[in-house]
Amino acid sequence: MKLSVVIPVYNEKATIEKIIKSVKDVSGIDKEIVIVDDASKDGTVEILKRIQKEQPDLKIYFKDKNMGKGHTLKMGFSYTTGDYVIVQDADLEYDPQEYHKLIRALDEEGVDVVYGSRFSGNYKDMSSAHYIGNKALTLLTNMIFGVMLTDMETCYKLIPGDFARKVVIKSHRFDFEPEITAKILKAGLKIREVPISYKGRSHFEGKKITWRDGIVAFWTLFKYRFIN
């Protein structure tokens, strides 16, 4: 099985080289790494252009205009060729070594998609607002789609490559997570969760999601469940 790792990047000069190394250090998996920079302004572009010359095995793309995480992932998915696709944030909140956990879960009969659940695993340094927002969005997902997820907003979603490349993503920002979940469930794909570890970072350290994104996420769930 070939795994496509898509890394959306915006202003991550402090961590981008570390996360690329961490992904490359995952052994025993045939993988391609697709990096899309969303018009960073902090020096990340210059770092990636150097890496592009030093590591030609990486697929690195640059956007002229900042359009948000959802738009960046849509672009990244289109460049993948793997049997499965997973998103890797460019910070250090998630550990790429845990790809193995998600891939092993695919062996279970009837499983199409695997989510890495922070709340059934080991999570650290998550703010109270972030915790409550994640829990509320997951509860709403369970109520309106009739599922039993514990962490809808997780970054680690192991998705069939053909589905990721064909699904129409309209969300440009962090509402990507509820939109892709809604479309996975409406397509009849079965989601399995496995516990993962997570170490959050603060807004001071570069975290970009805010309470406003949480409000948009609530609306996105309703929209793709009952309207679109």
Phi, psi and omega in degrees: 000135178258130181252127173262121178257115182257122182246106174278137187230133170210113178054061181232044184297333183284338187235348189299317180293323180294318183289324176299315178298318181298319179292317179296330182286350178287113184266162174079009179231128173283113187221154169241148181244121180245120183244129177234119178269128185266054178060053178298152182236005187254008183106356179298321181301315181296321178296315181294325178293325175293315179299323180300324178284323183282330185230077184293351178286342178280145172261110184238129182231151184234136176258144180280338185226138178289123184235356178102165186295316181300315178298320180295319179291321177303316178295315180298317179302323184294340181264001182277158176228004187283161175293326176228154181235140173223146178266136175237110177299152186279357174273195184245027183286331183243145183260112181302337178300342181276001171307323183301321180299315183292318181295321179299327181293340179294341181289345180287141183297131175086357181276128179252322186228143178236128176255140172269114184267120176288327187278346171259002178247227184235105181245145181225153171058037174264128181293158180299319180296318179295317180299310182296317179299315179298315181296318181294318180293323178293319178299316179298318177302314180297320183292316188269344178250354178068041179240181182228060179276158175248345185204079181293327187276004182302146175289323186280097175236112180270109191240140175305135184301317180299321179294314182299324182282336184262332184297140180271113180260120181257338182287136180261339186245220183283355175288001173304318186299308177294326180294313182293323178296314179301319183285329174297312183291320179291337176280354178083015179281141181268128181259132171245141177253146172229147180288138176227171176262159182205135175230105186287164174234161183270170175297327177298326180276354176124001180294136191251337182290142182230177179298331178296324177294329177295319179296317178298323180296320177300313180296322181299318179300313179296317184299313184277351174272319191244345185247299184274000000 
